[in-house]
Amino acid sequence: MTFSLNVSWSSLVFLGILCAVQAQPSPKVQQRITKAIKAAANATEPVDYTQFVNVFIGTDNFGDVCPGASIPFGMVKFSTDLTGYAPAGYVTDPTQKIRGLSPLHDSGTGSSLGTYGNFEIMPSICPGGFNTCNITLVARERFRTNNTDDASPGYFAQTLDNGILMEATPTRRAGLERFTFPKGSKPYFVLDFTSDLPASFAGGNMAIDPEKGRITMGGLWGSSFGPSSYNYQAFACYDLTNGGTQTLDEYGIWQGNQWGLDAKELGQTHLNLTRSLIGDTYQYGALFSFKQGREITLRVGVSFVSIDQACSNAEEEVGDSTFENIQAKAVALWNEKLSKIEIDVGGTPPNITELLYSSLYRASLTPNNATGETQGVFAGTTHPYFDSLYCSWDTYRTYYPLMALHSPVEFSQIVDNYIDGWRKNGWMPECRANNLPGWTQGGSSADNIVGHFAINYHNEAAELGIDLDELYSAMLADGDTNPFEWDVQGREVNIYKQHGFVPFSVLDASSTGRQTREGSRTLEYSFEDFAIRQVALLLNKTNDFVEYNNRSTWYRNVWDPTVESDGFKGFAQKRFPNGTFSFTSPVDCSPNDNDDSRECSLQPDNEVGFYESSSWEYSWFAPHDTAHLVQLMGGNATFVKRLDHFFNAGYYLAGNEPSFQTPIGYHYANKPSHSVDRVRQVVFENFDITPAGLPGNDDQAAMATLLVFHLLGLYPVPSTSQFLVLSPFIPKYTIHNSFLNTSTTITAKNYDHKSIGKNIPEGVAAYVSNVTINGQPAASRCHFDFYDTFRVGADIVIELVADSGNVDECAGSLPESLSTGGWATLR
């Protein structure tokens, strides 16, 4: 469903509605959004930004987005769990069946087994009574009624093919589930205690208290993206009486499996289960019914600490509130977050409005704020705690730089969370899934996240609760101290420092880790060293600055100038300890690789030297020193020609994070108009307003925030305060920062909606001719600085013209690079 045609925005809206008619979700979702955008264009009253959000974008085409009911950074995300490939629980695919509604999910993660999905509940109609209810995963599965899925920020609903409507609305750690049964049917519920999406249950307890009308449960489960030897604990508390308005009738426990076990015991109230040592997959739970009522509301609380805390969370956050009241509070929280960026709705193409606010929504959906819900080494910590850090390698490029623009409070809390990982474990986390260590991908990308905070908010750090000396110590641990196992935290820095690159086929006697990705790890390590270099400069750590400034250039040590591909010379390659290169074709693991069996990710037989990418793709990666890449590739003209070939030959993948900055690479060769054209192409070939509207996995809103920056006409350079300037897709917008008490308005002068397409028509204004900040000309039309704009508040005018040839230069300084004297001082 990804659009590849140069169509108008009105056609995009029509096509989005048409696609919705043919499959889930309900066509009413898009119709409601379109109507709200049209009404807001002339509204005089405050705008409800949640009405512009399409939570179903990314629920198809392996986007792995969870459309479930959540608040910003909520620990709970109420959604159904479907069969087949459904890492976030929900998928639009109408051939898949629903197995239950559950409160815990992640969004936009790449775990093929799925994450969470604990505590599934399935409403049922059992005409023959208690003993005839379908209880097992396979037996209870049901299709949904076609074209009825509905959801919006703070609300989720599906209708089963037997007519039962399921709805949910959230708080941070609790919420309400509401079920409407067909007239004349008796409400039954199958509550599955043991099944989660990756089938990782490792023991626990469940109890039914018929007097209180309460079911409690807690146990151990396994990580979805990390070592299987680890387990996390989770607890749930289901209150069944809805403040005394519902009367529990039958109740009992059940056990089943796929080979015919279907056992139920009426009146039994306890389960006490250990880990299955023989390897069985558990299916146990509770079965209960109600005496009356078509509409049944259940209050649900969850916790990662205890059953008592799960119940307290439900009592404190939901209490006796109605479904509508909880939903209204969720909507208010989302409006507070979405209103951080305020646009000219009337002048913006409707599909762009929908794309922007849907992306902003996902950019505050995760990580999950589990503060006060800590376990393991974090138990009882007094610092903020966020779970589901999938993964720092994905999010440092655009996710946190966007947060830095409008939400420094939340950003500082997450930074403190990273530092707390160093306090408790000795290194900052790279990934964290299900409260457990996840796999390391590129190294210690947390350095770039906390480094970006320090560079942009060092003046406010103490007020925001961040000790910069602690932050720096955490970075140095990543950069200097080798962990015993760098598969889950830190870096393989011992041999990296010894050789100046991560060698291929090297003996490492002091630590454990999968010896793959040598080329990409060297490139990422070098950029992580740049982040440390930046903070060393900030804190006047002279000796460290010299060391890490040097290490910031080590990306060059895996550059092999002799390798040729498609007529272009010089590519990154893995390298033996003796310095010789180990050749792998730059095409390997690219979209043009004809070997479908080749492993390109974390597998031990990934032999190409790069992670989830090719040498064609990773060879562009030196965000802090792109000017030197220009020289390595033969100068400006060859660099531009090679960039053009990279895109035109099909090597670019919008869903691959190492390529995020590549469409704007033309800026560094003094050809900014080329960047404008390329970003238009990237957006309209890879993003749209349908469920398949992402170029694959959202990667915890990495794709969402990349798109936001493209639409705003900006791109951040991580670990710096610099923004690259492009052509906005929006005529005027304001970014509000309530902590700094600033607002920055960017106006696209001469904006023409006809430029908003894959190709910019001849004669249509879209290219940057001038940038002014508070009426004064910027030093360059290619970049400006956070400290001149967003930190103090500003009125920025980006003047657009139609003649790209006359403005295809920066008319001032090029974006900064180490090799051209960049980053010599900090603001």
Steps between C-alpha positions, in 0.01 A plus 500: 500500500798737512450777249756525223309735272523878487140564600335801657412520868130481424558175313697367796208560734261329258731203457541473878122480541475244219764277661317516831180377335676193366651389833528588865465750663147634469456756219350725764848557646630679192168675439508634857857626462431667166191672640692622807783645292254680275310642798820613674607704196244766592460431873504782753492274804794297637601215270470135607822370348414139584237512227777531240676182614471173309626241746474226236786634285771236521274212601561334162812447285698382805479843665439326836309800637267444795173695454393411854365741758782681682594834650832669414781263603238283669602169652176343375387480139169316477477308173390166367749226421460340161635184345783496248778758490384762751787629721286788631195277551281661234522473122253614233517171308135381493608137456640495855292422808472671838611295800434757772530857627801579721641808675875468434656565160786682333477694177722504195748237613665237286459197721349242267365297794318799639530687828281470806136408423469385863164450672279446196127500552249371247125562530296198404150373442460147636141385429560169674641658816833504684635166381437576131707819482795499260806568712820412315681743271391322182148418610409849617640686197240698308494717193394861537204653324633649176581871492412570864839555668501844660757686706627846582738639762377359830244261350496158330208288374437183301188299429522122489316308230251381765396859562689569826643853510829538692620845607784630719627830640819554706681674781877463544489161674133403484179546307152380421391222264138516388310221324157524340334162435218422256154527651390187683849349544669423830843667543788251540870584515813291449792667681831349388758523776794330332502582127697799372594574139842325504366210714761562768315430828734371772272447799271697730178515702137595440215542748127566468330682786125463436407714803696800377429419138872516427751285311870551568799341333873536465789309355818490299541538123791521255650783300385567146834647384776380725653197671241228557666411831351815657147535635293799606205507739156648429177517697136580426186575700157462338202650686178348371210671679520855352431663834235245596288536186606159363446164673744216450328168432712193411875496550780248483831411342597325177793327336547409136742425220504450125478120526154477649542591867190702591447488876282734710413498867206705622561666838877446506678824588878449495780418259860449613734423212873449466716521189446204269833320501397270217418797279121498485320816396257594773132582447328566832258761620164602646150453358210702636157636414254769612137473599372796304578783264587538135779744592781382729782730614818361654759709683858388434818597679849374416834519676856376467540501880217306666135396493423753773651777293303391192180531702610833648575633153145419389349649815704820488503568128150380406304471822127536433546708185286422201633381168422838344677688778820298466489540123457877531803521730706300251394730216600804708845352563545433131390850404756647738768300324381544140447875536876545546503543122230731371450530125302702249238230446311692233808552285643150542398209275273273707714191454803689630304608809401139559852370444651760733271451798486122460880499508512735799260265676726199448797713610347515849365145512825342619724445691269391779512704819532231767622735772416344836468160334859385519649158559837327499795733558267799449262397779429799721695748291412862567565594139261494204474163331397439139465156349499388138810681377481338157777585421732795550654426159157567347401806699807722545485636145158671493285387794683677781601805295128558438424458869771757574307760301178491700518264801828543691339388827418155363834497318685569825307224678603250234859626514497449878365152430800432274742632762330282762587202284865594545447549875347153534680297233821687421392590144204678350241276331505460125173313478257413775204276433251378760712649779791280387823568309455486125750437225764756405482603136747776420682550827411743778261734321382633836811718478344689210169534685639639826760694302228669298328601824821641648587704192153651476398531866820531703387840631176349630635155594506553876148643499390197300657266755807398300852505646726557200798347679302180553384511140860531383617217726234276349622588152862431592403157633358418157803638323778364720386196698453166331206300639527128549230459236449782253207323333268673750677819611807710432744440217790277408729793570815305591578380149346814347752717683782256424445502123314823431212298358299190591697218336357202318622157614669618818561318828335687787605324819348749742135524398215320330297618204388395156788569263307652213415850366862613515458771236179650635611474862815697416293771334256516791775487764666797330180704513446400862855623567398829337220534756753451781732748327221756501429468871873497579526833317195628686644409840856607414642148538807581292678164494180310432412745225826432319453124523138492395547761231753263347276197546218690328696462177551124526209440266761569231694189604247267336495694173647292217572730204560206265152346514288578196126456444286627214791715381558674835816448706546495875275319748499408867618143558579277793868457573736237642712576809813527281338786310409324179139527385258210474298566187125466490302640211342838581181361345468223762200554730372785282162494321696396191649192664377191312597258778179461702671268748761751611487595869525873568398554860619358834544145372843341551535435127462867405826522306459835325633708787194723533183498708166496318661683214749488215834668444328707233277635775737526797778663297306828522503490880713766667245761614771695683745510208312467174732753337779244522277236341455741210877503453534123543244452225675733257372851566169680464411402144573129548332503840179640349515256210552212743213616721272517197602148403444375855135605480433435132656152507286397797761472775319740734262358757293755690444244774873469575619745765858536365343662190293758687732792423598384152225686306634825646860408420493734200526792747858399572587518130344849483194380306208559744231508229587141419421414864157662466418290193626182661306546824178554302566171322583316823182615673257422221657166410506373857231662715125545474181506707403134457575212740789407266628856508844434652809357329500205738557493875433832677794419730352667807398806296838541329308504170236729647754758612699479176178585319421786741835663430452458125157663521636787710780560251776432753746225585702474826864405527508283816734597784508856368270802503492534122200458270519457125243715319269365231168597345204461740191304396299738720452874434532604863552326832596582857692277737426568867742420780317550830811435711705769328182708462584557134316469171671486163302566185622394157329650197553368149475815293355443151381155607308323223302184579567383143859431612380233744552191291764253391619735227495878521335640184694750293427857600379411850675662797664238723873578521664697780629839388520680832482428873445778750491473879312780674536706184876452472659291221629163617867424446402227255185377334614144565499496882431686822555438870271403788648779711399771251151361451316249714681572826413869503191497281509646152312598189667319213410563139607249235449670166426265211548550127435290192840526330707232669810573294544851634483391864683167484775608737511582868576870442713486812661232708437132435379287792775432749743208478801409710738505205406857407543637852143441612390452859804694621288684756164432659219739582 
